[in-house]
Amino acid sequence: MSDGFTTASGDGLGYAYRPSLMGAARQFKLDDDGIEWTTGRHSGRIAYRDVRRLRMSYKPANMQSQRFVTEVWAEGAPKLTIISSSWKSMFEQERLDKPYSAFVAELHRRLIRAAAPVRYEQGTLPLKYWPALAVFAAIVLGLGGLIVRGLQANEMSGAALVAGFLALLFWKGGVFFQRNRPGFYRPEAPPAAVMPKV
């Protein structure tokens, strides 16, 4: 299976991505009763009824600013991590927005049909999110203070440089914290904030 997804009658819906350039591809297939997964020489199967937790989040990487992750936990099985991008070459990651969205949406539909007792979470864990947000706010306030001091000292170029950095930080950090706000959601409506726009 190439990166992305394939459909075939009676064969279920599949999705594959490469998490690293040198590592084995991760492949998933949704059949009638569960999720089949393969990573290199390791493989397994998780029944939908055994899934207990699913978390969707936005996790940009250095070479891919639009990167989304769905994590699946089930009884007696390793955590499955499904990522919306794949390594294509040493300097390029390919976005798989459409196949990822189709696969994740179908996974939700099948979990609903199986009436699995799943806890649907979105964003980052609260114990990570709130301290990180506090640190981010402190940095923003500190840089704002530097800009004011620079203006008071008539150091326009220095103040402009810090203001530019602050604007970039506020834009990137603001998007990250807005998309990754912790919470729960209904499986009928996966949150748009942690899904690619297709």
C-alpha positions, -999 to 999 in steps of 0.1 A, spaced: 0 0 0 14 34 -9 12 64 14 -24 76 16 -53 53 13 -69 28 -10 -105 14 -11 -116 -19 -24 -149 -36 -22 -149 -61 6 -113 -51 15 -121 -22 38 -105 12 39 -68 15 43 -43 42 52 -5 43 53 22 68 62 59 68 69 67 83 103 104 86 95 126 85 65 144 53 75 117 36 94 90 12 82 57 25 69 27 22 92 -3 7 76 -39 5 89 -70 -12 75 -106 -9 87 -125 -41 82 -160 -50 94 -150 -57 130 -118 -39 138 -85 -22 128 -57 -42 113 -23 -26 117 12 -33 104 45 -17 113 75 -34 97 76 -70 111 50 -62 137 13 -65 131 -20 -69 150 -57 -64 151 -79 -44 174 -116 -50 176 -137 -18 176 -155 -30 208 -121 -30 226 -113 6 218 -115 27 250 -99 61 241 -93 82 210 -75 115 210 -72 140 181 -46 168 181 -27 193 160 11 186 162 31 207 137 66 195 129 97 214 117 91 204 81 53 202 82 33 230 98 -1 213 90 2 180 108 -26 162 126 -25 131 149 -51 106 160 -42 83 188 -61 51 196 -60 31 228 -76 -3 232 -75 -31 258 -46 -54 254 -31 -36 224 -4 -11 218 -13 26 212 -20 33 175 -7 66 162 -21 78 129 -4 110 114 -16 131 85 18 135 68 44 111 55 82 114 49 88 115 11 125 124 10 153 137 33 140 172 30 103 167 23 72 156 41 40 149 21 6 161 34 -20 133 32 -50 156 42 -77 139 21 -68 102 28 -62 110 65 -96 128 69 -114 100 51 -98 73 72 -104 91 105 -140 99 96 -147 63 87 -130 51 119 -154 73 139 -184 59 120 -174 23 127 -167 29 164 -202 44 166 -218 14 149 -199 -9 172 -212 10 202 -177 10 217 -174 27 251 -148 52 238 -138 85 254 -133 110 226 -107 136 235 -93 166 216 -62 187 220 -33 182 244 -34 167 278 -45 194 303 -15 188 325 7 198 296 -15 224 280 -21 248 308 15 251 321 27 255 285 0 282 279 12 300 311 48 299 299 37 312 265 18 341 280 48 350 302 71 351 272 46 372 252 43 397 281 81 398 285 86 405 249 59 432 250 78 448 279 110 448 259 92 466 230 80 493 254 114 497 269 130 500 235 105 526 224 111 546 256 148 544 249 142 555 213 157 522 200 133 519 171 152 492 152 155 470 182 119 475 192 108 467 156 129 435 156 114 423 189 79 432 176 85 411 145 96 382 165 66 387 189 42 387 160 56 355 146 55 338 180 20 350 187 8 338 153 23 303 155 18 298 192 -17 312 190 -27 287 163 -12 258 183 -29 267 216 -62 275 199 -63 241 180 -51 220 210 -74 233 237 -82 202 258 -117 189 257 -141 161 247 -162 158 216 -191 138 201 -180 111 177 -206 122 152 -188 155 149 -150 152 150 -136 187 158 -126 208 128 -97 224 148 -78 191 148 -87 179 113 -71 190 80 -92 213 57 -100 193 26 
